[in-house]
Amino acid sequence: MRWLDHLDPQLSPLIDLFQSQGVLTLPSCAGHYRTDEWCSKAYDNLLKDAETIQKDGLPLIEVETGETFKFKKRDWSLPFNRKQFAQAARGTEGIPEGSLAIATRDNGLIHGLDKAVRQTPCCRLVRHPDRVELRVFGGNPEGQRRAWDLLTKKVQSKIKCGGGDKIDKR
């Protein structure tokens, strides 16, 4: 199984595109709509994982390489309580915002991404010193999917055109 198969389906085409151009992407999330019940069950599972980390070690797989290892640390604990987790899982004001992080300082690439974002409703570009983030906030699950689909098409069109909008493979 390819590591791309482990990604949120909305992000796979963009990540595949960036990776094919030699552009590094960072851990990202398409944005998910979570119920109180989902948040409670997920937090309970995280508590069980925390106990496993402390006692036996939690088996993990590095998805890009397939390498397996155990994460074990006796004093490890969750960095949030149940309420904080639920708030974070639901996103800002209960409206999740998906984010695809791209490790780049390439001004040509950033300019092309900025153009794509400006042409896509419910999207924004967030600049950091060492990366940029494509952010999507669709308002509901279907709106989120549509916004990612449209943003993907816009980014693909910017990458395929020439000039300053083309991704630099360096």
C-alpha positions as CSV (number, residue, x, y, z in Angstrom):
1,M,0.0,0.0,0.0
2,R,1.3,3.4,-1.0
3,W,1.7,6.0,1.8
4,L,-0.6,8.3,-0.1
5,D,-3.4,5.8,0.6
6,H,-3.2,6.8,4.3
7,L,-4.1,10.5,3.6
8,D,-7.4,12.3,3.7
9,P,-8.8,11.7,0.2
10,Q,-9.2,15.4,-0.5
11,L,-5.5,16.0,0.1
12,S,-4.1,13.1,-1.9
13,P,-4.1,14.7,-5.4
14,L,-2.4,17.9,-4.1
15,I,0.2,16.1,-2.1
16,D,0.9,13.7,-5.0
17,L,1.3,16.7,-7.3
18,F,3.6,18.6,-4.9
19,Q,5.7,15.5,-4.2
20,S,6.0,14.7,-7.9
21,Q,7.5,18.2,-8.3
22,G,10.0,17.7,-5.5
23,V,8.1,20.0,-3.1
24,L,7.9,18.7,0.5
25,T,4.5,18.6,2.3
26,L,4.1,18.4,6.0
27,P,1.5,16.6,8.2
28,S,-1.9,18.0,7.1
29,C,-5.6,17.5,7.6
30,A,-8.5,18.1,5.2
31,G,-10.8,19.2,8.1
32,H,-13.4,17.0,9.7
33,Y,-16.8,17.5,11.3
34,R,-16.9,15.8,14.7
35,T,-19.9,15.0,16.9
36,D,-19.8,15.0,20.8
37,E,-20.0,11.2,20.6
38,W,-17.1,10.9,18.2
39,C,-15.0,13.3,20.4
40,S,-15.7,11.3,23.5
41,K,-14.8,7.9,21.9
42,A,-11.7,9.3,20.3
43,Y,-10.5,10.8,23.6
44,D,-11.1,7.5,25.4
45,N,-9.0,5.8,22.7
46,L,-6.3,8.4,23.2
47,L,-6.3,7.7,27.0
48,K,-5.8,3.9,26.3
49,D,-3.0,4.8,23.9
50,A,-1.4,7.0,26.5
51,E,-1.5,4.1,29.0
52,T,0.1,1.7,26.4
53,I,2.8,4.3,25.7
54,Q,3.6,4.4,29.4
55,K,3.6,0.6,30.0
56,D,4.5,-1.4,26.9
57,G,5.1,1.1,24.2
58,L,2.7,1.9,21.3
59,P,3.6,0.2,18.0
60,L,3.7,2.8,15.2
61,I,4.4,2.7,11.4
62,E,6.2,5.5,9.5
63,V,3.8,5.7,6.6
64,E,6.4,6.9,4.1
65,T,9.0,4.2,4.7
66,G,6.9,1.4,6.3
67,E,9.4,1.2,9.2
68,T,7.8,0.1,12.5
69,F,8.9,1.1,15.9
70,K,7.5,1.4,19.5
71,F,7.0,4.7,21.2
72,K,7.5,4.1,24.9
73,K,7.8,6.8,27.6
74,R,6.8,6.2,31.3
75,D,5.9,9.9,32.0
76,W,4.1,10.6,28.7
77,S,0.6,12.1,29.0
78,L,-1.9,13.7,26.7
79,P,-1.2,17.5,26.2
80,F,-4.9,18.3,26.6
81,N,-8.0,17.4,28.6
82,R,-11.3,16.0,27.2
83,K,-12.8,19.5,26.7
84,Q,-9.7,20.9,25.0
85,F,-9.5,17.9,22.7
86,A,-13.2,18.2,21.7
87,Q,-12.7,21.9,21.0
88,A,-9.7,21.3,18.9
89,A,-11.3,18.3,17.1
90,R,-14.3,20.4,16.1
91,G,-12.1,23.3,14.8
92,T,-12.5,27.0,15.2
93,E,-16.0,27.9,16.5
94,G,-17.1,24.4,15.6
95,I,-16.3,24.9,11.9
96,P,-13.3,22.8,11.0
97,E,-10.6,24.3,8.8
98,G,-8.6,21.9,6.8
99,S,-4.9,22.7,6.1
100,L,-2.3,21.5,3.7
101,A,1.2,22.6,4.8
102,I,3.9,23.0,2.2
103,A,7.6,23.4,3.1
104,T,8.7,26.2,0.8
105,R,10.2,29.6,0.6
106,D,10.0,29.7,-3.2
107,N,8.3,33.0,-4.1
108,G,7.2,31.8,-7.5
109,L,5.4,28.8,-6.0
110,I,3.9,30.9,-3.2
111,H,2.7,33.5,-5.8
112,G,1.0,30.8,-7.8
113,L,-0.6,29.3,-4.8
114,D,-1.8,32.7,-3.7
115,K,-3.4,33.2,-7.1
116,A,-5.1,29.8,-6.9
117,V,-6.4,30.5,-3.4
118,R,-7.8,34.0,-4.4
119,Q,-9.8,32.2,-7.1
120,T,-11.3,29.7,-4.7
121,P,-14.1,30.5,-2.3
122,C,-13.7,29.4,1.3
123,C,-9.9,29.2,1.0
124,R,-6.9,31.2,2.2
125,L,-3.1,31.1,2.2
126,V,-1.3,31.4,5.5
127,R,2.4,32.3,5.3
128,H,5.0,31.2,7.8
129,P,8.8,31.8,7.7
130,D,9.5,28.1,6.6
131,R,6.2,27.0,5.0
132,V,2.8,28.0,3.6
133,E,-0.6,26.5,4.4
134,L,-3.5,26.1,2.1
135,R,-6.5,26.5,4.4
136,V,-10.1,25.5,3.5
137,F,-13.2,26.1,5.5
138,G,-16.3,24.9,3.6
139,G,-19.0,25.3,6.3
140,N,-20.2,21.6,6.2
141,P,-18.8,18.3,5.0
142,E,-20.0,18.7,1.4
143,G,-18.8,22.3,1.2
144,Q,-15.4,21.2,2.5
145,R,-15.1,18.5,-0.2
146,R,-16.2,20.9,-2.9
147,A,-13.7,23.6,-1.7
148,W,-10.8,21.1,-1.7
149,D,-11.8,19.9,-5.2
150,L,-11.9,23.4,-6.6
151,L,-8.7,24.4,-4.9
152,T,-7.0,21.3,-6.3
153,K,-8.1,22.2,-9.9
154,K,-6.9,25.8,-9.5
155,V,-3.5,24.7,-8.1
156,Q,-3.1,22.2,-10.9
157,S,-3.9,24.9,-13.5
158,K,-1.2,27.2,-11.9
159,I,1.4,24.4,-11.9
160,K,0.7,23.5,-15.5
161,C,1.0,27.0,-16.8
162,G,4.4,28.6,-17.6
163,G,6.2,31.5,-16.1
164,G,6.4,32.4,-12.5
165,D,3.4,30.2,-11.6
166,K,5.2,27.0,-12.4
167,I,6.5,25.0,-9.5
168,D,10.3,25.1,-9.4
169,K,11.7,21.6,-9.1
170,R,14.8,22.7,-7.2
